[in-house]
C-alpha cells in the first residue's frame, strides 16, 4: 500500500482544484470563434505564420489596433498558436486559454501562500491558512463568471494581463522580503522583474498598468513600509507618493486640460458619461453577487439588456448602490489594519475595476472584466468565512458548507461550459435567458443562417432562413442600430427573391449614416465588397453597394482609423468592381491622409497605384511606408510589393 501521510493529503488537496477545473472545461473547448475573434484573429493574416522569425513575430505583434498600445504580447501569443497547430484550429486556441487559466490559478496559489506565510506580514491568530488558500483558488478556477473569459479566445488578452500582474505581485513580495533582509542585489533583481511584469501586463491589455497600484495596496495593507533601513523606507514612501501624485495629475489633466479625451468617445454611445457612472455602481454589485452566488440564467456573453441608470433614483436602487460602494471603500481604508486580508480583497476588486468600470466610454457590462478583480472578492469572502468558522469552532460544518459551495460552482460551470461547446447552443441559451438583448437575437439569427447555408434539403434551408429572419427582425425591433442584423436580413431576402427590398436598404442607409459605426459595420462592408469583386452568386448589385458605401461616408461619428478603413474598402470596390479609377485613387489617398502615421494605408495606396499602371509613384509610397513603419508590422508586405513592382530601388 502507498503511504498516506499529512503531506501527501495536503498535496492532493492542492492539486484537486486544478484537476476539477480541467475536467469541467474540456467540453467547452469544442466551441467556435466569436465576434471580436474575427476582427483580431480570423481576418488578420499577419497571424498566419508558418515559421518563427523576428520579422514575422514583429508583424504579428503590431497587427491589431485594439487598445492604445496594440496589445503586442497577446497578438504574438495568437500567432504562436497558429504556428503550433499550423492552422486556425479553434480547439487549439481555446486549449491554450485553458492552460493559461490553470497557470494563473497556480500563480494565485503561490501569491496567497507567500502572503499567508510572510514574516513581514502580520498574520491573524488561529487562522486556517491552507483551507483559506484552497478555497480561494478553487472558487476562482471554477467560477461560472470566468467561463466567458476562458472560452472566448480573444479574452486571452485579459488572461495574459492577469498572468503578468500575478507574476508582478509575487515579484514584489520577494522584493520586500530581500529588502527587509538588506539583500540589495536580490531585491534589485526582483524589482527589475516587477518592472518587466508591469510592461508585459500593459502590452497584453491596458489595464495591466494597474499593477503598480495593486503593489501599492499590498504595501499599504500588509507590509506598511516596514523595513530595517531608513533609506529603503524613504525610497518606498517616495515611490508610493509618486504613484499617487501621478494619478492626481492624470485626473486633473482629464478634468481640466483635455476632457475631450474621454467625452469624445461618448458620441458613438447610446449613453452619457453621467449615465455610465451611475449605472456602473449597480453593475459592480451585480458582479459581486455573481462572483459569490452566480445565477446562470442572468449570465451571458451579452448584457445590452441591462437597464441604464438615468438619475440617482431611476432606478431607485442606484443611490443605494452608490452609498454602499462608498461605505465599503471608506470602511476598508479605515480598518485595513484590523482585518488586512478582508480589506485587501475588497480594495483589490475596486482597483481592478478602476479603468473599465468608471469614466471611460466602454460597454456597460462584460463578465470578463472580473477575471482579475474577482480574485479580490474571493479573498475577502473566504477570509470572512474562515474567521467566522474559527470563532464559532464548527470546522465540520464549515467543510460541509464549503463542499456545497464548490459543488454549486462546479455544476453551474459544467452547465455553462457545455452551453459554450457550440455556438448555436450558446446563441439559443443567450436569446432565451436575455429575450430583450438585441445582440443575443442577432447572434442566434447569424448562427441559424450558417446552418441554413450548409443545409442540402430545400425545405430545411427555407425553415432555417425563416427562423433566422425572425430573430434578426426581433433584434432590430429591440435596437434599430443593430448593423449586423440589417446586413443579414438584406442578404437573406436577396438570396430568396433576387430583388432588393427597398425598405430594408433605406433602413440600413439610415443606420450607417447616423448610427453607431464600429468594427462589425466595417466587416460587413468588407464582405459586400469582396463578394462584388469575386462576382459571387449572392453579391448585391453594384448600385446597391454604392448606396451603402455612400451612406456610410455621411456618418459624422466615424473616427479617423474607422474612416480610413471605410475609404480603403470604397477604393477597393471602385477599382476592382465598379472600375472607377479616378475616385478609387481619391479615396485611398484620403485614407492615407487621415492616419499619416499608419504605414498600412500607404501600402494600400502603393497597391492601387501599381494596379493603375503607376509603378514609380507606387515605389515612392512604399518608401514612405517604410519610413513611418516604426514597429515593422508592414515590412513583409512592403518587401513583397517591391519585388512585384520590380523597379523599386
Residue pairs with C-beta under 8 A, 6 or more apart in sequence:
10 130
13 130
13 134
14 109
14 134
16 138
17 105
17 134
17 137
17 138
17 141
17 142
18 102
18 105
18 106
18 141
20 138
20 141
20 142
20 410
21 101
21 102
21 105
21 141
21 142
22 98
22 102
24 142
24 410
24 413
24 414
24 417
25 98
25 101
25 150
25 151
25 413
25 417
26 417
27 414
27 417
27 418
27 421
28 94
28 147
28 150
28 151
28 416
28 417
28 418
28 420
28 421
29 91
29 94
29 95
29 98
29 151
30 91
30 421
30 422
31 90
31 94
31 151
31 420
31 421
31 422
31 423
31 426
32 90
32 422
32 423
33 41
33 42
33 88
33 90
33 93
33 153
34 152
34 153
34 154
34 301
34 423
35 301
35 520
36 154
36 519
37 152
37 153
37 154
38 523
39 519
39 523
40 64
40 66
40 75
40 78
40 154
41 47
41 78
41 88
41 93
41 153
41 154
42 88
43 523
43 526
44 63
44 64
44 78
46 59
46 60
46 63
46 79
46 633
46 636
47 60
47 63
47 75
47 78
47 79
47 82
48 82
48 88
49 56
49 57
49 60
49 79
49 82
49 83
50 83
50 86
51 83
52 83
55 632
55 635
55 636
56 79
56 636
57 76
57 79
58 631
58 632
58 633
58 635
59 632
59 633
59 634
59 635
59 636
60 75
60 76
60 78
60 79
61 70
61 72
61 73
61 75
61 76
61 79
61 631
61 633
62 70
62 72
62 75
62 631
62 632
62 633
63 70
63 75
63 633
64 70
64 71
64 74
64 75
65 561
66 157
67 205
67 206
68 206
69 202
69 203
69 206
71 157
71 203
71 204
71 205
71 206
72 203
72 631
73 160
73 200
73 203
73 204
74 156
74 157
74 160
74 204
74 205
77 96
77 156
77 160
78 93
78 153
78 156
81 92
81 93
81 96
82 88
84 92
85 92
90 153
93 153
93 156
94 150
94 151
94 153
96 156
97 150
97 151
97 153
97 155
97 156
97 159
98 150
100 156
100 159
100 160
100 163
101 141
101 146
101 150
101 159
102 141
103 163
104 159
104 162
104 163
104 166
105 137
105 140
105 141
107 163
107 166
107 167
107 170
108 136
108 137
108 140
108 166
108 375
109 133
109 137
110 170
111 166
111 169
111 170
111 173
112 132
112 133
112 136
112 137
112 379
113 133
114 170
114 173
114 174
115 121
115 173
115 222
116 123
116 129
116 132
116 133
117 129
118 173
118 177
118 222
119 177
120 176
120 177
120 180
120 222
120 223
120 226
121 222
121 223
121 340
122 222
122 340
123 129
124 341
124 387
126 390
127 386
127 387
127 390
128 386
128 389
128 390
128 395
131 386
131 398
131 402
132 341
132 382
132 383
132 386
135 378
135 382
135 385
135 386
135 402
136 375
136 378
136 379
136 382
138 406
139 378
139 381
139 382
139 405
139 406
139 409
140 146
140 374
140 375
140 378
142 406
142 409
142 410
142 413
143 291
143 294
143 374
143 378
143 409
143 413
144 290
144 294
144 296
144 299
144 409
144 412
144 413
144 416
145 287
145 290
145 291
145 294
145 299
145 367
145 370
145 374
146 367
146 370
146 371
146 374
147 299
147 413
147 416
147 417
147 420
148 155
148 299
148 300
148 301
148 366
148 367
148 368
148 420
149 155
149 158
149 159
149 367
149 368
149 371
150 159
151 417
151 420
152 301
152 368
155 368
155 371
157 204
157 205
158 205
158 207
158 368
158 369
158 371
158 372
159 371
160 201
160 204
160 205
161 201
161 202
161 204
161 205
161 207
161 208
161 372
162 371
162 372
163 201
163 204
164 197
164 198
164 200
164 201
164 204
164 208
164 211
165 197
165 201
165 208
165 210
165 211
165 214
165 372
167 193
167 197
168 193
168 194
168 197
168 198
168 201
168 211
168 214
168 215
169 211
169 214
169 215
169 218
171 190
171 191
171 193
171 194
171 197
172 190
172 194
172 215
172 218
173 218
174 186
174 190
175 187
175 190
175 191
175 194
176 187
176 219
176 223
178 184
178 186
178 187
178 190
179 187
179 227
179 229
179 232
180 226
180 227
180 228
181 228
182 228
182 229
194 211
194 215
197 211
198 208
198 209
198 211
198 212
200 208
201 208
201 209
201 211
202 208
202 209
202 211
206 355
207 352
207 355
207 356
207 372
209 355
210 351
210 352
210 354
210 355
212 243
213 243
213 247
213 351
213 354
214 348
214 351
214 352
216 240
216 243
216 244
217 344
217 347
217 348
217 351
218 344
219 225
219 236
219 240
220 240
220 336
221 336
221 340
221 343
221 344
221 347
222 340
222 344
224 337
225 233
225 236
225 237
225 240
227 233
227 236
254 261
254 262
254 359
262 273
262 359
262 360
262 361
263 273
265 360
265 361
266 272
266 273
266 276
266 361
267 557
268 361
268 516
268 517
268 518
268 557
268 559
269 276
269 361
269 516
270 481
270 516
271 279
271 308
271 364
273 359
273 361
275 308
275 309
275 310
276 359
276 361
276 364
277 358
277 359
278 308
278 309
278 310
278 311
278 312
278 318
278 322
279 306
279 307
279 308
279 309
279 318
279 364
280 357
280 358
280 364
281 309
281 318
281 321
281 322
281 325
282 309
282 315
282 317
282 318
282 321
283 306
283 357
283 364
283 365
284 321
284 325
284 350
284 353
284 357
285 321
285 324
285 325
286 306
286 365
287 353
287 369
287 370
287 373
287 374
287 377
288 349
288 377
290 298
290 299
290 367
291 370
291 374
291 377
291 378
292 377
292 381
294 409
294 412
296 412
296 415
296 416
296 433
297 433
298 433
299 367
299 416
299 433
300 367
300 429
300 430
300 433
300 434
300 437
300 440
301 367
301 426
301 430
301 439
301 440
301 443
302 430
302 434
302 437
302 439
302 440
302 443
303 364
303 365
303 366
303 367
303 434
303 437
304 364
304 437
304 438
304 439
304 479
305 434
305 435
305 436
305 437
305 440
306 364
306 365
307 315
308 364
309 315
309 318
311 318
312 318
312 319
312 322
313 319
325 350
328 346
328 350
329 346
329 347
329 350
331 343
332 342
332 343
332 346
332 347
333 343
333 347
335 343
336 343
336 344
336 347
339 383
339 387
341 379
341 380
341 383
342 379
342 380
342 383
342 384
342 387
343 380
344 376
344 379
344 380
345 375
345 376
345 377
345 378
345 379
345 380
345 381
345 383
346 376
346 377
346 380
347 376
348 373
348 375
348 376
348 379
349 373
349 374
349 376
349 377
349 380
350 373
350 376
351 373
352 370
352 372
352 373
352 376
353 369
353 373
356 362
356 366
356 369
357 369
385 398
385 401
385 402
386 398
389 395
389 397
389 398
418 425
419 425
419 426
419 429
420 426
423 443
423 447
424 447
424 448
424 451
426 443
427 440
427 443
427 444
427 446
427 447
428 444
430 437
430 440
430 443
430 444
431 437
431 440
431 441
431 443
431 444
431 471
433 440
434 440
436 478
437 478
438 475
438 476
438 478
438 479
438 482
438 485
439 475
439 479
439 482
441 471
441 472
441 474
441 475
441 478
441 485
442 471
442 472
442 475
442 482
442 484
442 485
442 488
444 468
444 471
445 467
445 468
445 469
445 470
445 471
445 472
445 475
445 485
445 488
446 468
446 472
446 484
446 488
448 464
448 465
448 467
448 468
448 471
449 464
449 465
449 468
449 488
449 491
449 492
451 464
452 461
452 464
452 465
452 468
455 461
455 464
465 492
465 495
465 496
468 488
468 492
469 489
469 492
469 493
472 482
472 485
472 488
472 489
472 492
473 485
473 489
475 482
475 485
476 482
476 485
476 486
476 489
476 507
480 507
480 511
480 515
481 511
481 515
481 516
483 508
483 511
483 512
483 515
483 516
483 517
483 518
483 520
483 521
483 524
484 520
484 524
486 504
486 507
486 508
486 511
487 508
487 524
487 527
487 528
489 504
490 500
490 501
490 504
490 505
490 508
490 540
491 538
493 501
493 504
494 500
494 501
494 538
494 540
495 538
500 540
500 541
500 544
505 544
505 547
505 548
508 548
508 551
509 547
509 548
509 551
510 551
512 521
512 548
512 551
512 552
512 554
512 555
513 551
513 552
513 554
513 555
514 555
515 555
515 557
516 557
517 552
517 555
517 557
517 558
517 562
518 562
519 562
521 552
522 562
522 565
522 566
522 569
525 548
525 549
525 552
525 566
525 569
526 569
528 539
528 540
528 545
528 548
529 545
529 569
529 572
529 573
529 577
531 538
531 539
531 540
532 539
532 540
532 542
532 545
532 573
532 577
533 572
533 573
533 576
533 577
540 548
542 577
542 578
545 573
545 577
546 578
549 566
549 569
549 570
549 573
552 558
552 566
553 566
553 570
558 566
560 594
560 595
561 594
561 595
561 598
563 591
563 594
564 591
564 592
564 594
564 595
564 598
564 601
565 591
567 587
567 588
567 590
567 591
567 594
568 587
568 588
568 591
568 601
568 604
570 584
570 587
571 583
571 584
571 585
571 586
571 587
571 588
571 591
571 604
571 608
572 584
574 580
574 581
574 583
574 584
574 587
575 581
575 584
575 608
575 611
575 612
581 612
584 608
584 612
585 608
585 609
585 612
588 601
588 604
588 605
588 608
589 605
591 601
591 604
591 605
592 601
592 602
592 604
592 605
592 621
594 601
595 601
596 628
597 628
598 628
599 625
599 626
599 628
599 629
599 633
599 634
599 638
600 633
600 634
602 621
602 622
602 624
602 625
602 628
603 621
603 622
603 625
603 634
603 637
603 638
603 641
605 621
606 618
606 619
606 621
606 622
606 625
606 641
607 618
607 641
609 615
609 617
609 618
609 621
610 618
610 641
610 644
610 645
615 645
615 646
615 647
616 647
618 641
618 645
618 648
619 642
619 645
619 647
619 648
619 649
622 638
622 641
622 642
622 645
622 648
623 648
625 634
625 638
626 634
626 635
626 638
629 635
629 638
641 648
642 648
